[in-house]
């Protein structure tokens, strides 16, 4: 089997450290972007990403392939890490210490990269929306224009624009908040 075609499920259940590294490589930027959008803090986003993958590494022997994708399992861990951070005010570093990992120190260049990843991932997600929804979200959320103004320009009703924005945001929310 060609390694590039190995599924996420196979990478997680193999028990091979290199396979977990491939799973990490596939999703580290996604996790950084996810946490950056939620925290607005590159250092915290990097810490939470490290915590998420450390917890996944420890828990992967309990991972069971199923109907939901492995990334949903990873997002579930990420949500728990984010909830822990929000509840306690700081990212738990128990897993990092348990694995003997050093804290991640970000310089300004690394912090800017994490910021850009957050923006890039968000732009990619919005780019996948149907054209009418993408235009409505851009006009309402990015340009901060009112529904009536957007509707006039698009030649439709404000209710239609509101519905497009609502559907687009629901789609994005569902994509970003996968549950295992």
Phi, psi and omega per residue, in radians:
X1 nan 2.384 3.106
X2 -1.274 2.284 -3.043
X3 -1.056 -0.591 -3.118
X4 -1.156 -0.355 -3.110
X5 -1.654 0.030 -3.136
X6 -1.224 2.300 -3.104
X7 -1.275 2.824 3.069
X8 -1.033 -0.733 3.132
X9 -1.007 -0.805 -3.139
X10 -1.104 -0.677 3.123
X11 -1.109 -0.673 -3.103
X12 -1.303 -0.636 -3.076
X13 -1.529 -0.162 -3.054
X14 -1.147 -0.560 -3.073
X15 1.449 -0.109 -3.136
X16 -1.468 2.238 -3.126
X17 -1.059 -0.623 3.120
X18 -1.149 -0.618 3.100
X19 -1.163 -0.694 3.079
X20 -1.129 -0.638 3.071
X21 -1.061 -0.666 3.084
X22 -1.165 -0.707 3.080
X23 -1.068 -0.774 3.090
X24 -0.996 -0.868 -3.117
X25 -1.032 -0.629 -3.141
X26 -1.154 -0.566 -2.938
X27 -2.148 0.020 -3.101
X28 -1.098 -0.740 -3.141
X29 -1.184 -0.633 3.090
X30 -1.075 -0.780 -3.137
X31 -1.168 -0.741 3.099
X32 -1.025 -0.798 3.118
X33 -1.103 -0.743 3.127
X34 -0.999 -0.881 -3.110
X35 -1.253 -0.588 3.127
X36 -1.127 -0.745 3.126
X37 -1.115 -0.550 -3.082
X38 -1.518 -0.508 -3.075
X39 -1.871 -0.505 -3.065
X40 1.227 0.174 -3.073
X41 -2.183 1.942 -3.085
X42 -1.064 -0.669 3.129
X43 -1.128 -0.793 3.135
X44 -1.149 -0.687 3.103
X45 -1.055 -0.745 3.116
X46 -1.155 -0.742 3.111
X47 -1.076 -0.803 -3.121
X48 -1.167 -0.603 3.072
X49 -1.115 -0.813 3.116
X50 -1.073 -0.760 3.111
X51 -1.060 -0.725 -3.123
X52 -1.104 -0.825 -3.124
X53 -1.244 -0.574 3.066
X54 -1.114 -0.775 3.114
X55 -1.128 -0.676 3.123
X56 -1.145 -0.691 3.115
X57 -1.070 -0.789 3.135
X58 -1.174 -0.665 -3.029
X59 -1.578 -0.079 -2.998
X60 -1.120 -0.405 3.091
X61 -1.203 -0.312 3.072
X62 -1.624 -0.130 3.126
X63 -1.168 2.333 3.084
X64 -2.183 2.110 3.083
X65 -1.006 2.522 -3.138
X66 -2.760 -2.802 -3.092
X67 -1.227 -0.459 3.120
X68 -1.550 2.556 -3.108
X69 -1.207 2.727 -3.141
X70 -1.032 -0.548 3.134
X71 -1.105 -0.527 3.079
X72 -1.119 -0.693 3.074
X73 -1.069 -0.780 3.131
X74 -1.118 -0.745 3.097
X75 -1.100 -0.584 3.070
X76 -1.074 -0.776 3.079
X77 -1.093 -0.759 -3.132
X78 -1.045 -0.749 3.135
X79 -1.096 -0.688 3.104
X80 -1.136 -0.719 3.114
X81 -1.112 -0.742 3.124
X82 -1.134 -0.742 3.103
X83 -1.092 -0.733 3.091
X84 -1.051 -0.767 -3.128
X85 -1.113 -0.754 -3.119
X86 -1.189 -0.629 -3.125
X87 -1.250 -0.741 -3.050
X88 -1.663 -0.315 -3.136
X89 1.555 0.000 3.087
X90 -2.710 2.653 -3.112
X91 -1.279 2.302 3.093
X92 -1.142 2.357 3.101
X93 -2.035 0.360 -3.135
X94 -1.032 -0.814 -3.119
X95 -1.142 -0.715 3.135
X96 -1.048 -0.798 3.131
X97 -1.145 -0.712 -3.122
X98 -1.066 -0.620 3.129
X99 -1.564 -0.039 -3.142
X100 1.263 0.471 -3.133
X101 -1.528 2.492 3.076
X102 -1.404 2.627 3.051
X103 -1.077 2.603 3.125
X104 -1.482 2.141 3.080
X105 -1.831 2.067 -3.131
X106 -1.708 2.284 2.983
X107 -1.518 3.116 -3.089
X108 -1.050 -0.650 -3.134
X109 -1.152 -0.754 3.100
X110 -1.123 -0.723 3.139
X111 -1.081 -0.707 3.105
X112 -1.148 -0.656 3.095
X113 -1.080 -0.773 3.123
X114 -1.103 -0.740 3.091
X115 -1.015 -0.803 -3.122
X116 -1.147 -0.652 3.100
X117 -1.073 -0.739 3.099
X118 -1.044 -0.779 3.128
X119 -1.186 -0.718 -3.103
X120 -1.150 -0.769 3.131
X121 -1.104 -0.736 3.109
X122 -1.080 -0.759 3.136
X123 -1.118 -0.666 3.104
X124 -1.117 -0.732 -3.139
X125 -1.134 -0.784 3.116
X126 -1.121 -0.641 3.135
X127 -1.098 -0.370 3.135
X128 -1.470 -0.165 3.141
X129 -1.247 2.710 3.010
X130 -0.996 2.618 -3.018
X131 -0.931 -0.771 -3.110
X132 -1.151 -0.688 3.110
X133 -1.196 -0.738 3.139
X134 -1.051 -0.782 3.133
X135 -1.131 -0.723 -3.141
X136 -1.131 -0.759 3.120
X137 -1.122 -0.773 -3.137
X138 -1.042 -0.838 -3.105
X139 -1.147 -0.760 -3.051
X140 -1.425 -0.791 -3.032
X141 -1.506 -0.815 -3.081
X142 -1.382 -0.897 -3.098
X143 -1.460 -0.165 3.119
X144 0.989 0.714 3.107
X145 -1.597 2.687 3.138
X146 -1.362 2.752 -3.132
X147 -1.038 -0.735 -3.117
X148 -1.076 -0.765 3.136
X149 -1.088 -0.795 3.139
X150 -1.115 -0.745 -3.119
X151 -1.077 -0.759 3.118
X152 -1.020 -0.821 -3.116
X153 -1.142 -0.650 -3.097
X154 -1.485 -0.157 -3.128
X155 1.228 0.651 3.140
X156 -2.434 -3.008 -3.128
X157 -1.599 2.766 3.075
X158 -1.097 -0.614 3.123
X159 -1.096 -0.679 3.116
X160 -1.152 -0.748 3.118
X161 -1.113 -0.774 3.120
X162 -1.009 -0.758 3.136
X163 -1.125 -0.730 3.115
X164 -1.070 -0.783 3.132
X165 -1.113 -0.798 -3.127
X166 -1.041 -0.830 -3.136
X167 -1.106 -0.732 3.139
X168 -1.106 -0.803 -3.133
X169 -1.156 -0.640 3.086
X170 -1.116 -0.738 3.108
X171 -1.063 -0.805 3.131
X172 -1.120 -0.764 3.125
X173 -1.057 -0.800 3.132
X174 -1.067 -0.692 -3.141
X175 -1.179 -0.698 -3.067
X176 -1.422 -0.372 -3.067
X177 -2.008 0.851 3.089
X178 -1.067 2.470 3.122
X179 -2.062 2.424 3.140
X180 -1.226 nan nan
